[in-house]
Amino acid sequence: MGALFEVYIPVGKVAKAHGIKGEIKVYIFPGYQVDFSNIPEIVIAKGESGQNKRFAVVRSRKQTKYYIVELAGITDRNEAEALCGSELYIKKDYLPPAPQGEYYWHEIAGMQVVTDKGRELGSVTDMIDAGPNTILVVTGKGHEYLIPATPEFIIGKDDDTKTLIVSPLPGLLEMNI
């Protein structure tokens, strides 16, 4: 995406075609709240070929944990199937502010994680959708820690030092070793 990556962020993936009129079923990555009714355009990045194409969003609806999206110019199932597996990017400006004490993936990916007691754990390497909560995967020093991404556990974020401060319950870090 090059320079576009500064403006656009990946928020989901085209899971499959939906129906025969060119709609796509979109899986939203953990840690993102996306409302396509407020998003006029998206960019679809076609895998390793590096082809990026902008599409206007015509219509969308939520279906369980997916969205069904109709894009301008995609009019049949074959065209929709050609997009399967592609990542979906939106402008950062289209995201609503994250709720107090919560963060979007692009805001914390790669950040160093330390406990409120000063113990360095590693860096944020992934997020897991665990139903009602999202789990941060923190990797470092030969260990992987799974930490709930909730305000009760993430108590601070320092953008200057790119550090996330967590307050784990007693025993949580030992469970993850």
LINHU-V470351 format. One record per residue. N is the residue number from 1. PHI is phi in whole degrees, -180 to 180 (* if undefined). PSI is psi in degrees with one decimal (none if undefined). Layout:
n->[N/N]
phi->[PHI/PHI]
psi->[PSI/PSI]
This chain:
n->[1/2/3/4/5/6/7/8/9/10/11/12/13/14/15/16/17/18/19/20/21/22/23/24/25/26/27/28/29/30/31/32/33/34/35/36/37/38/39/40/41/42/43/44/45/46/47/48/49/50/51/52/53/54/55/56/57/58/59/60/61/62/63/64/65/66/67/68/69/70/71/72/73/74/75/76/77/78/79/80/81/82/83/84/85/86/87/88/89/90/91/92/93/94/95/96/97/98/99/100/101/102/103/104/105/106/107/108/109/110/111/112/113/114/115/116/117/118/119/120/121/122/123/124/125/126/127/128/129/130/131/132/133/134/135/136/137/138/139/140/141/142/143/144/145/146/147/148/149/150/151/152/153/154/155/156/157/158/159/160/161/162/163/164/165/166/167/168/169/170/171/172/173/174/175/176/177]
phi->[*/58/-63/-61/-64/-72/-104/-105/-130/-76/-122/-173/-141/-76/-80/-172/-75/-129/75/-112/-103/95/-73/-120/-101/-113/-92/-92/-63/-56/89/-125/-113/-116/-120/-64/-67/-106/-118/-76/-147/-133/-119/-110/-100/-87/42/-74/-68/74/-79/-116/-138/-86/-135/-80/-86/-85/-161/-155/-152/-85/-139/51/-96/-114/-120/-100/-126/-105/-111/-62/93/-104/-117/-145/-61/-62/-64/-67/-63/-66/-91/-56/88/-77/-84/-112/-115/-131/-68/-56/-63/-78/-78/-71/-59/-65/-57/-51/83/-119/-138/-81/-53/-65/-82/-121/-57/83/-65/-75/-119/-130/-82/-65/-97/94/-76/-82/-103/139/-126/-72/-113/-166/-130/-120/-81/-115/78/-72/-123/-106/-112/-84/-102/-115/-120/178/52/76/-125/-126/-114/-110/-125/-57/-91/-126/-59/-70/-103/-95/-104/-168/-145/-114/-68/-65/-98/52/-125/-109/-107/-119/-125/-75/-66/-56/92/-63/-70/-70/-66/-90/-73]
psi->[-22.0/-128.7/-26.3/-28.9/-21.5/-25.1/-37.8/147.8/147.6/126.9/-7.3/-174.3/144.3/113.0/-44.9/169.9/152.6/116.9/-164.2/0.8/13.6/7.7/154.4/150.4/122.9/127.8/127.2/131.4/148.8/144.9/5.9/138.7/105.0/130.8/100.8/-16.9/-17.9/10.9/108.9/-27.3/155.4/165.7/132.0/122.9/118.3/86.1/-140.8/-15.2/-19.3/10.5/124.0/135.8/134.4/141.8/141.5/139.7/118.4/-46.0/155.6/158.8/149.6/139.5/105.6/-120.5/10.0/168.4/141.7/122.3/133.9/126.8/142.5/132.0/-11.5/107.4/-6.7/170.3/-38.5/-43.2/-39.3/-41.8/-30.6/-18.7/-9.5/136.2/-10.2/148.2/148.4/126.1/145.1/162.3/140.2/-33.9/-21.7/-15.1/137.5/159.0/140.6/145.3/153.9/127.4/1.5/158.5/151.1/154.6/-47.2/-18.7/-24.0/-8.4/128.6/-7.3/147.9/144.6/127.6/151.5/166.2/-11.4/0.5/3.3/124.9/126.6/-30.3/-149.0/157.1/117.4/-15.6/167.2/142.5/131.8/111.6/49.0/-116.9/-19.4/157.6/143.0/130.3/136.9/119.1/123.6/133.2/148.9/41.4/9.5/154.6/126.6/139.7/116.2/125.2/134.4/65.2/157.9/-22.6/-27.8/-38.5/107.8/-7.0/159.3/125.8/104.8/-29.9/-43.6/1.2/53.0/138.1/131.1/126.5/154.0/86.1/149.3/152.0/129.8/-15.6/-44.3/-33.0/-29.8/-28.5/-3.6/none]
